[in-house]
Amino acid sequence: MKAADVWAMTPDQLNDELAKLKKEQFNLRFQRATGQLEKTARVKQVRRDIARIKTIAAEKSAGNNA
């Protein structure tokens, strides 16, 4: 996910996407624990997408309060 895509999202869309990614991260952790994980790089990608969404959401909320 690109930062420009995240900036274009509304706060509700950001929350929905964050929930979806956290659920995916949970499932990936279980797959790794059971030895079923095929795309190991996806774990890192999801983690970074979560961080990106949280960062941009915080910047947007700080910008609205200024």
C-alpha positions as CSV (number, residue, x, y, z in Angstrom):
1,M,0.0,0.0,0.0
2,K,1.3,3.4,-1.0
3,A,1.3,6.4,1.3
4,A,-0.6,8.4,-1.3
5,D,-3.4,5.8,-1.2
6,V,-3.6,6.1,2.6
7,W,-3.7,9.9,2.5
8,A,-6.7,9.7,0.1
9,M,-8.7,7.7,2.6
10,T,-11.2,9.1,5.1
11,P,-10.8,8.4,8.8
12,D,-13.5,5.7,8.6
13,Q,-11.8,4.0,5.7
14,L,-8.5,4.1,7.7
15,N,-10.1,2.4,10.7
16,D,-11.6,-0.2,8.5
17,E,-8.3,-0.9,6.7
18,L,-6.5,-1.0,10.0
19,A,-8.9,-3.6,11.4
20,K,-8.6,-5.7,8.2
21,L,-4.7,-5.6,8.4
22,K,-4.7,-6.5,12.1
23,K,-6.9,-9.5,11.4
24,E,-4.6,-10.5,8.5
25,Q,-1.6,-10.1,10.8
26,F,-3.2,-12.4,13.4
27,N,-3.9,-15.0,10.8
28,L,-0.4,-14.8,9.4
29,R,1.0,-15.4,12.9
30,F,-1.0,-18.5,13.3
31,Q,0.0,-19.7,9.9
32,R,3.7,-19.2,10.8
33,A,3.3,-21.0,14.1
34,T,1.7,-24.0,12.4
35,G,4.2,-24.1,9.5
36,Q,1.6,-23.2,6.8
37,L,2.9,-19.8,5.9
38,E,4.0,-19.6,2.3
39,K,4.5,-15.9,1.7
40,T,6.8,-15.0,4.6
41,A,7.4,-11.5,3.2
42,R,3.7,-10.7,3.7
43,V,4.3,-10.5,7.5
44,K,6.7,-7.6,7.1
45,Q,4.5,-5.9,4.5
46,V,1.4,-6.1,6.7
47,R,3.4,-4.8,9.7
48,R,4.6,-1.8,7.7
49,D,1.2,-1.1,6.3
50,I,-0.3,-1.0,9.8
51,A,2.4,1.4,10.9
52,R,1.9,3.6,7.8
53,I,-1.9,3.8,8.5
54,K,-1.4,4.7,12.1
55,T,1.2,7.3,11.3
56,I,-0.9,9.0,8.7
57,A,-4.1,8.8,10.8
58,A,-2.2,10.6,13.6
59,E,-0.9,13.3,11.3
60,K,-4.4,13.8,9.9
61,S,-5.9,14.2,13.4
62,A,-3.1,16.5,14.5
63,G,-3.6,18.6,11.4
64,N,-7.4,19.0,12.1
65,N,-6.7,20.2,15.6
66,A,-4.2,22.9,14.5
